[in-house]
Amino acid sequence: MSSNFKPLIALNLKAYPESTGEKGLKLCETAAMVSMLSGVRIVACPDATLLREAVKIGGEIFAQEVSGFEAGAKTGWTTAAQLAEAGVKGSLVNHSEHRVEQEAIGNAIQQLEANKLESMVCAKDAAESALLAKLKPTFVAVEPPELIGSGISISTAKPEVVTKSVELVRGLNPDVGIICGAGVSTAADVKKAFELGVDGVLVASAYVKAMDPKKLLEDMASQIK
């Protein structure tokens, strides 16, 4: 883990039925509460329909996607300026379920930075992590697509992808944080991930679909030193 970053848990709430409407807002509220009590930085990423209400709850809120366009005649696209006005702190970019071209990634990072927002750019492997680190996002999140939603954590199934990503990203730009995700489901998965040198983890279905999301998140946060 780099001393440049506070340890982070990012929660991608996606578009599950369990994270829609009031249920999604409750998950954001739980994230804010656990973050406050544990001292661990926890970011929740609800769907676009919940962003403004989620911000009012407190805690840190990221969008799930953003375009690289400036404000203007861009029907159907969300701009970084709109996110900043809504009060969010940043956005995911290029998630494997919402892939975009490299030029669009670079534009999104630039627009987020111009609006004083953080960027969390997803990569499918170590090589792409290195490529995207050159674009100077706030974070690169390595997530092998085949493990997403599998319940099999990248930190266990493919630790070499994590360590290689850490090595490449830190070597290219130590000011870029490195996160891992895909299948991260338990406190043990989180502990292992941080032992591999990351600055944070990206969690999705395990949190959204947990019988007791608060307990799961507390257990995960307890593994971060």
N, C-alpha and C positions, 0 to 999 in steps of 0.2 A: 504494500500500500504506500502511495506517495504522501509525503508530508504536506503537499500542496493542496490536498483535498480532505474535507471532512468525510468520514465514512458514510455511504449513502445506500438506502434501499429505495428503489424506484418501483412503483406499483402501476402496471399497465392494466386498467380496468376493462379495456377493449369494449366490445358491444354485446356482452353476454346479457341474457335476461336477468341474471343475478346482480348486474351492475347498472341497471337502467333506472332512471327516475330517482325516487326517494331511497331505493336500495343503494344506488351509486353514491348518493350524497352521504349516506350512513357510512359507507366504506371510506370515504374521504374524511369524515369526522373521526372515525376510528384511527386512521393514519395520523391525523394531527394530534390526537390524544397520546398515542404511543410515542410519537416523536418528542412531544413535550416532556413526558415522564421519563423516557429513556435517555434523552440527549442525543439520540441518533438522528441524523438528517433523513427524513422520509418524504418522498415526493409522490403524490398521487396523480395519475393521468386519466381523468374521466372522459367520457365522450363529449363532443362539442356542445351538445344541448345542455350540459350541466356546468360548463365552465364558470359562468358568472355566479351561480348559486354556490358552487364549491368554493370559490374564492372567499365568499362571505363567511364560510364556516371557520376559516383560519387554516393554518398549515400551508404547505407549499403545493401549488397546483401547476402541472404542465399540461399542454395540449397533446393530443395523440398524433397530430400532423399539422404542417404549415406549408404554404407555398413559398416560393422565392420571389413572388411578385411584390412590387410596391403598391400602395393604395391606389385605387382607380377602377376603371371599367373591367373588372375581372370576375364575372358571374360564376358562382360555384366554387370559388377558391377562398381560402382563409389566409389573410396576410399577417405578418408579424406585428404590424401596427395595430391591427384589430385585437390580437392577443394581448398586447401591452395595455391597450385601453381597457380590456376586460379584467386586467389585474393578475394574469397568470405570470409565472416566473420563467417559463421556457417551453420547449416542445420536443417531442420525439421527431425524428426525421428518418425516412427510409426504412421503417420497420419492414420485416420480410412479408408482412401481409399488406404493405402499402409501399412497394418499392418505387423509386424514382431514379431518373438518370443522374449521372454524376454532376452535370452542369446545374441541374435543379437543386441538388444537394448543396453545392457550393453557394448558390444564390440564396437558399433558405438560411444557411449559416450566417451569411453576410447580413441579411435582413434582420435576423434575430439579434445579432450583435449590435446592429445600428439602433435597435429599439431596446437595448440593454436587457436582453433576454438570453437565457442559456440554451444551448443546443445539445441534444443527446442523439447522436447519429448511430444508427444500427448497421452492423456489418455481419456478413454471413460466415466469415472465417478470418484467420490471422492476416492473410494477404490483403483482404479488403480493409481490415482494420488499419493497416499501415497506410494504404492508399488514402483512406478518408481522414486519417490523422493529419495529413499534409494540408487539408482544407481548414485546419485550425478550429474545429468545433470545441465546445466545452468538454464534452465526453464522447468517447466511442464506446458503443455497447456491442460486444461480439456475441452473436446468437446463431448457432447453426440451425437452419430452418427445420431440419429433420428431428430435432429434439424439442422444438416448441410444442407445448401442450402434452408432451409425452410422459411427464412425471419422472423422467430420467434426467438428472441434472448434468449440465455440461461439466461441472466441476468434478463429477465422478466418471462420466462416460468419455469425455474428451478433455482431460486436464491439460494435455499438450497444446490444444488450441488456445486455452486461456494463457498459459505461460508464454507461448510464442507471441500472442497478441500483446501481452504486457511488455515483453522484450522489445518488440518492433516499435510499438507506440512510444514507449519511454525513450527509446533510442532516437526516434525522429523528432519528438516534441514532448518534453517532460511537462509542458504546461497543459497537455490534454489528459483528462482523466480517463481511466480504462475501467469499464464495467463488463460483467458477464451475465448472460441470461440464457434461457431455454431450459425448461424442466426444473428450474430451481424451486423446490417444493417444501423443504424442511429446514429446521435450524441447523442440522448437520450439513446440509448442502451449502448454506450460507457460510458456516465456519470454514469449510473446505475451500470455498471460493476465495475468501480473504487470505487463507494460508497460501494460495497460489499467487497472491500479490495484487489483486484488483483493488480499486477504490470504491467499488459498489457492486450491487447486484440488481438485476431487473427481474421482477416477479409478476406473474399474471394470474393464470387460472387457479393456482394453489391458494392464493389469497382470496380471490373473488368467490370461489366455490367452497371455501373452508366451512366446516360446521361452526367453528368459532374463530373468525378472522382476527379478532383482537388477541386471543391467546397465541395464535400462530405468529402474528407480527411481534408480539412481546418476546416469544421464544427466539425468533430470528434476530431481533435487536440485541438480545442478551449475548449473542455470540460475537458481537462486534466490539473489539477492544479499543 
